[in-house]
Amino acid sequence: RGELDRAALAAIVFADDAARARLNAIVHPAVRAESARRFAEALAHDRDAVVVYDVPLLVEARPDDPWDLIVVAHAPSAVRARRLVELRGMSEEEAAARIAAQVPDDARLAIADVVIDTSGTLGETRAQTDRLWARLSESGAAPVS
């Protein structure tokens, strides 16, 4: 058994739209099935369970699913590019290609019920998520349907 070379795979799929589409056609059905299984399991144990589902490609793959709340974590593309260079060791060109291959910010922001601004420090981002969680807890967050 080999290991997945995530960097090599990313280099391929972020440079080739057809390759990315083929990968998504393989991965998305399996992710959807596993997600459904986990949602059912969580709700079987606790009908009031809060299930957080991290979907990087929500706009592309699952925008019409019956989400109770869509939270978008967002930073401007310049901030994301800088982080890809500094934290993942990408070249500026690789970072720009990765961002260009993603859905435009306005499409992602358009489906958001809540936007978490991730352009600041990790502490600032955590404070926003803590405030959101407190608000949801106080209002009795609806179970995922």
Backbone as JSON, one array per atom type, in Angstrom:
{
  "sequence": "RGELDRAALAAIVFADDAARARLNAIVHPAVRAESARRFAEALAHDRDAVVVYDVPLLVEARPDDPWDLIVVAHAPSAVRARRLVELRGMSEEEAAARIAAQVPDDARLAIADVVIDTSGTLGETRAQTDRLWARLSESGAAPVS",
  "N": [[0.84, -1.18, 0.0], [0.56, 2.14, -0.86], [1.15, 5.63, -0.14], [-0.83, 8.58, -0.27], [0.28, 11.25, -2.12], [-0.27, 14.25, -1.36], [0.55, 16.81, -2.12], [1.54, 16.42, -4.71], [-0.77, 15.5, -5.98], [-2.41, 17.76, -5.68], [-0.97, 19.59, -7.22], [-1.46, 18.59, -9.74], [-4.34, 18.61, -10.01], [-5.06, 21.26, -9.55], [-4.03, 22.51, -11.66], [-5.27, 21.55, -13.86], [-8.34, 21.51, -15.14], [-9.96, 19.38, -16.09], [-8.8, 17.13, -14.91], [-9.29, 17.74, -12.24], [-12.09, 17.63, -12.24], [-12.46, 14.9, -12.78], [-11.31, 13.76, -10.48], [-13.04, 14.83, -8.51], [-15.41, 13.56, -9.29], [-14.9, 11.0, -8.49], [-14.37, 11.21, -5.73], [-16.49, 12.75, -4.5], [-19.05, 11.23, -4.47], [-18.43, 9.17, -2.63], [-17.78, 10.63, -0.33], [-20.24, 11.89, 0.13], [-21.88, 9.65, 0.74], [-20.6, 8.65, 3.06], [-20.91, 10.85, 4.71], [-23.71, 10.98, 5.01], [-24.09, 8.62, 6.42], [-22.72, 9.2, 8.81], [-24.16, 11.45, 9.74], [-26.67, 10.26, 10.22], [-25.95, 8.42, 12.2], [-25.09, 10.14, 14.29], [-27.47, 11.54, 14.85], [-29.1, 9.44, 15.57], [-28.09, 8.76, 18.03], [-28.48, 11.1, 19.45], [-31.06, 13.1, 19.15], [-31.05, 15.85, 19.18], [-28.56, 16.54, 18.41], [-25.82, 18.56, 17.39], [-24.44, 18.88, 14.34], [-21.5, 19.5, 12.77], [-20.36, 20.24, 9.66], [-17.72, 20.24, 7.6], [-17.23, 21.6, 4.6], [-15.35, 22.06, 2.02], [-15.89, 22.44, -0.7], [-18.52, 23.35, -1.0], [-20.14, 25.15, -2.53], [-19.64, 24.26, -5.11], [-20.36, 21.54, -5.0], [-22.51, 20.85, -3.2], [-24.63, 22.78, -2.82], [-27.41, 22.84, -2.64], [-28.28, 21.15, -0.68], [-30.11, 20.41, 2.35], [-29.2, 22.45, 4.45], [-29.06, 23.65, 7.78], [-27.74, 25.88, 8.66], [-25.34, 27.88, 7.13], [-22.04, 28.48, 7.44], [-19.47, 30.49, 6.46], [-16.05, 30.55, 6.31], [-13.87, 33.11, 5.78], [-11.29, 34.84, 4.07], [-9.64, 37.53, 2.44], [-8.45, 37.07, -0.95], [-5.74, 37.79, -1.27], [-4.69, 37.5, 1.3], [-5.11, 34.76, 1.68], [-3.43, 33.77, -0.35], [-0.92, 34.65, 0.55], [-0.72, 33.14, 2.9], [-0.67, 30.53, 1.86], [1.8, 30.56, 0.59], [3.55, 31.17, 2.75], [2.89, 29.27, 4.78], [2.53, 26.78, 3.58], [4.53, 26.52, 1.83], [4.3, 27.06, -0.89], [4.93, 28.35, -4.19], [4.48, 31.75, -5.32], [3.14, 31.68, -7.73], [2.0, 29.11, -7.73], [0.26, 29.38, -5.56], [-1.44, 31.38, -6.52], [-2.59, 30.03, -8.69], [-3.96, 27.99, -7.35], [-5.88, 29.45, -5.93], [-7.22, 30.67, -8.05], [-8.44, 28.47, -9.18], [-10.52, 27.98, -7.55], [-13.96, 28.51, -6.56], [-15.33, 31.75, -7.11], [-15.03, 34.34, -4.61], [-17.4, 35.86, -4.19], [-19.47, 34.1, -4.86], [-19.27, 32.12, -2.9], [-19.67, 33.66, -0.61], [-22.25, 34.49, -1.07], [-23.95, 32.38, -0.41], [-23.77, 32.21, 2.28], [-24.95, 32.13, 5.62], [-23.76, 33.08, 7.82], [-20.71, 34.79, 8.16], [-17.42, 34.15, 8.93], [-14.7, 36.04, 9.6], [-11.57, 35.36, 8.64], [-9.22, 36.7, 8.31], [-7.7, 37.86, 10.24], [-5.96, 37.3, 13.31], [-5.43, 33.99, 14.7], [-6.56, 33.89, 17.23], [-8.48, 35.94, 17.04], [-10.17, 34.83, 15.14], [-11.03, 32.55, 16.51], [-12.43, 33.8, 18.58], [-14.6, 34.87, 17.19], [-15.86, 32.49, 16.35], [-16.47, 31.4, 18.82], [-18.34, 33.29, 19.75], [-20.35, 32.88, 17.87], [-21.04, 30.2, 18.43], [-21.99, 30.5, 21.04], [-24.23, 32.11, 20.57], [-25.76, 30.35, 18.98], [-26.13, 28.28, 20.83], [-27.63, 29.55, 22.8], [-29.95, 30.09, 21.4], [-30.94, 27.62, 20.91], [-30.0, 25.67, 18.84], [-31.13, 24.29, 15.82], [-31.71, 20.83, 15.04], [-29.83, 19.01, 12.59], [-31.38, 18.41, 9.55]],
  "CA": [[0.0, 0.0, 0.0], [1.28, 3.4, -0.92], [0.53, 6.79, 0.5], [-1.25, 9.66, -1.15], [1.14, 12.44, -2.14], [-1.26, 15.32, -1.49], [1.14, 17.94, -2.85], [1.58, 16.05, -6.13], [-2.15, 15.48, -6.46], [-2.86, 19.15, -5.77], [-0.3, 20.21, -8.37], [-2.14, 18.13, -10.95], [-5.75, 19.0, -10.13], [-5.25, 22.71, -9.58], [-3.52, 23.0, -12.95], [-6.0, 20.89, -14.95], [-9.77, 21.44, -14.8], [-10.51, 18.04, -16.38], [-8.3, 16.23, -13.87], [-10.02, 18.06, -11.02], [-13.44, 17.1, -12.41], [-12.38, 13.43, -12.64], [-11.09, 13.48, -9.06], [-14.29, 15.12, -7.8], [-16.39, 12.52, -9.63], [-14.54, 9.81, -7.7], [-14.4, 11.49, -4.3], [-17.74, 13.29, -3.97], [-20.06, 10.23, -4.08], [-18.0, 8.47, -1.42], [-17.92, 11.58, 0.78], [-21.67, 12.06, 0.37], [-22.37, 8.44, 1.41], [-20.05, 8.61, 4.42], [-21.55, 11.95, 5.45], [-25.07, 10.55, 5.35], [-23.97, 7.6, 7.47], [-22.34, 9.85, 10.07], [-25.29, 12.25, 10.2], [-27.67, 9.34, 10.76], [-25.41, 7.87, 13.45], [-25.12, 11.19, 15.31], [-28.85, 11.85, 15.21], [-29.66, 8.26, 16.24], [-27.64, 8.81, 19.42], [-28.99, 12.31, 20.09], [-31.9, 13.79, 18.16], [-30.71, 17.27, 19.24], [-27.13, 16.7, 18.12], [-25.38, 19.58, 16.45], [-23.45, 18.27, 13.46], [-20.75, 20.49, 11.99], [-19.88, 19.57, 8.45], [-16.73, 21.09, 6.93], [-17.37, 21.31, 3.17], [-14.57, 23.03, 1.25], [-16.45, 22.65, -2.04], [-19.97, 23.4, -0.85], [-20.77, 25.84, -3.66], [-19.49, 23.42, -6.29], [-20.86, 20.17, -4.89], [-23.69, 20.56, -2.37], [-25.29, 24.01, -2.38], [-28.86, 22.68, -2.48], [-28.61, 20.26, 0.42], [-30.91, 21.14, 3.34], [-28.38, 22.89, 5.58], [-29.74, 24.53, 8.72], [-26.95, 27.11, 8.76], [-24.09, 27.81, 6.37], [-21.03, 29.4, 7.95], [-18.34, 30.57, 5.54], [-14.81, 31.13, 6.83], [-13.4, 33.88, 4.63], [-10.21, 35.84, 4.09], [-9.4, 38.0, 1.07], [-7.54, 36.2, -1.71], [-4.34, 38.16, -1.02], [-4.33, 36.88, 2.58], [-5.02, 33.31, 1.43], [-2.23, 33.52, -1.15], [0.24, 34.81, 1.43], [-0.67, 31.99, 3.81], [-0.23, 29.35, 1.09], [3.24, 30.71, 0.38], [4.27, 31.12, 4.02], [2.61, 28.11, 5.62], [2.58, 25.52, 2.84], [5.73, 26.51, 1.0], [4.01, 27.18, -2.32], [5.4, 29.55, -4.87], [3.38, 32.69, -5.53], [2.39, 31.21, -8.9], [1.18, 27.97, -7.3], [-0.81, 29.91, -4.71], [-2.39, 32.08, -7.39], [-3.32, 29.01, -9.46], [-4.87, 27.31, -6.41], [-7.0, 30.35, -5.66], [-7.96, 30.87, -9.31], [-9.21, 27.26, -9.46], [-11.64, 27.92, -6.62], [-15.13, 29.32, -6.85], [-15.09, 33.13, -6.7], [-15.47, 34.68, -3.26], [-18.79, 36.33, -4.13], [-20.36, 32.94, -4.91], [-19.21, 31.48, -1.59], [-20.29, 34.56, 0.36], [-23.68, 34.62, -1.37], [-24.73, 31.31, 0.22], [-23.49, 32.22, 3.71], [-25.83, 32.71, 6.63], [-22.82, 33.74, 8.72], [-19.34, 34.84, 7.64], [-16.35, 34.29, 9.91], [-13.56, 36.7, 8.97], [-10.34, 34.68, 9.06], [-8.06, 37.46, 7.86], [-6.94, 38.31, 11.39], [-5.2, 36.29, 14.05], [-6.17, 32.79, 15.09], [-7.36, 34.27, 18.39], [-9.64, 36.7, 16.58], [-11.08, 33.89, 14.48], [-11.64, 31.74, 17.57], [-13.4, 34.63, 19.29], [-15.81, 34.93, 16.36], [-16.55, 31.2, 16.39], [-17.03, 31.26, 20.17], [-19.55, 34.11, 19.81], [-21.37, 32.2, 17.08], [-21.49, 29.03, 19.17], [-22.8, 30.98, 22.16], [-25.51, 32.56, 20.01], [-26.51, 29.16, 18.59], [-26.49, 27.55, 22.04], [-28.71, 30.3, 23.46], [-31.18, 30.03, 20.61], [-31.35, 26.23, 20.74], [-29.72, 25.34, 17.43], [-31.99, 23.24, 15.27], [-30.97, 19.65, 14.59], [-29.64, 18.87, 11.15], [-32.46, 17.59, 8.99]],
  "C": [[0.88, 1.24, 0.0], [0.54, 4.48, -0.16], [0.18, 7.82, -0.55], [-0.27, 10.82, -1.02], [0.23, 13.62, -2.43], [-0.72, 16.49, -2.3], [1.17, 17.64, -4.35], [0.18, 16.04, -6.73], [-2.67, 16.9, -6.65], [-2.24, 19.85, -6.97], [-0.99, 19.82, -9.67], [-3.53, 18.75, -11.06], [-5.98, 20.5, -10.12], [-4.69, 23.32, -10.85], [-4.35, 22.49, -14.12], [-7.47, 20.71, -14.55], [-10.36, 20.06, -15.02], [-10.06, 17.04, -15.33], [-9.04, 16.47, -12.56], [-11.44, 17.51, -11.09], [-13.46, 15.58, -12.24], [-12.19, 13.05, -11.17], [-12.38, 13.72, -8.26], [-15.36, 14.08, -8.07], [-16.14, 11.23, -8.86], [-14.81, 10.07, -6.22], [-15.79, 11.88, -3.78], [-18.8, 12.24, -3.64], [-19.69, 9.48, -2.79], [-18.14, 9.37, -0.19], [-19.39, 11.77, 1.13], [-22.24, 10.85, 1.13], [-21.88, 8.37, 2.85], [-20.67, 9.7, 5.28], [-22.94, 11.55, 5.9], [-25.04, 9.52, 6.48], [-23.66, 8.25, 8.81], [-23.44, 10.74, 10.62], [-26.32, 11.35, 10.87], [-27.22, 8.78, 12.1], [-25.49, 8.91, 14.57], [-26.54, 11.44, 15.79], [-29.55, 10.66, 15.86], [-29.28, 8.26, 17.72], [-28.24, 10.0, 20.17], [-29.75, 13.12, 19.05], [-31.6, 15.29, 18.1], [-29.23, 17.53, 18.95], [-26.9, 17.86, 17.15], [-24.25, 18.95, 15.64], [-22.81, 19.38, 12.64], [-20.1, 19.76, 10.84], [-18.99, 20.55, 7.69], [-16.71, 20.72, 5.46], [-16.6, 22.35, 2.36], [-15.19, 23.37, -0.1], [-17.97, 22.72, -2.01], [-20.65, 24.04, -2.06], [-20.75, 24.95, -4.9], [-20.28, 22.12, -6.19], [-22.2, 20.01, -4.18], [-24.48, 21.8, -1.96], [-26.78, 23.84, -2.07], [-29.25, 21.69, -1.39], [-29.32, 21.07, 1.51], [-30.12, 21.53, 4.59], [-29.21, 23.8, 6.48], [-29.04, 25.89, 8.79], [-25.67, 26.91, 7.96], [-23.17, 28.91, 6.89], [-19.85, 29.35, 6.98], [-17.18, 31.23, 6.27], [-14.13, 31.81, 5.65], [-12.24, 34.8, 4.98], [-10.03, 36.29, 2.65], [-8.36, 37.13, 0.37], [-6.08, 36.54, -1.48], [-3.84, 37.54, 0.29], [-4.18, 35.37, 2.39], [-3.76, 32.97, 0.65], [-0.98, 33.62, -0.28], [0.38, 33.62, 2.36], [-0.22, 30.72, 3.09], [1.27, 29.39, 0.86], [3.99, 30.49, 1.69], [4.09, 29.81, 4.78], [2.72, 26.77, 4.9], [3.74, 25.46, 1.87], [5.47, 26.58, -0.5], [4.71, 28.4, -2.9], [4.2, 30.49, -5.02], [2.51, 32.26, -6.71], [1.48, 30.05, -8.53], [0.0, 28.44, -6.45], [-1.87, 30.6, -5.56], [-3.22, 31.09, -8.2], [-4.33, 28.28, -8.58], [-6.1, 28.18, -6.17], [-7.86, 30.56, -6.9], [-8.83, 29.66, -9.64], [-10.44, 27.14, -8.56], [-12.79, 28.79, -7.1], [-14.85, 30.75, -6.39], [-15.68, 33.43, -5.32], [-16.94, 35.09, -3.21], [-19.79, 35.18, -4.18], [-20.41, 32.24, -3.55], [-19.92, 32.35, -0.55], [-21.8, 34.67, 0.15], [-24.52, 33.54, -0.69], [-24.6, 31.32, 1.74], [-24.64, 32.81, 4.52], [-24.99, 33.54, 7.6], [-21.46, 33.69, 8.05], [-18.39, 35.04, 8.82], [-15.16, 34.88, 9.17], [-12.27, 36.07, 9.51], [-9.08, 35.43, 8.64], [-7.19, 37.94, 9.02], [-6.15, 37.19, 12.02], [-6.07, 35.07, 14.33], [-7.06, 33.1, 16.29], [-8.61, 35.04, 18.01], [-10.67, 35.79, 15.91], [-11.78, 33.02, 15.52], [-12.69, 32.53, 18.34], [-14.7, 34.73, 18.5], [-16.58, 33.61, 16.42], [-17.15, 30.95, 17.77], [-18.32, 32.07, 20.31], [-20.69, 33.45, 19.02], [-21.92, 31.0, 17.84], [-22.38, 29.44, 20.35], [-24.18, 31.4, 21.68], [-26.38, 31.36, 19.62], [-26.98, 28.38, 19.81], [-27.65, 28.22, 22.76], [-30.03, 30.16, 22.72], [-31.69, 28.61, 20.42], [-31.22, 25.81, 19.29], [-30.57, 24.16, 16.99], [-31.17, 22.03, 14.88], [-30.86, 19.64, 13.07], [-30.74, 17.99, 10.62], [-32.01, 16.93, 7.72]]
}
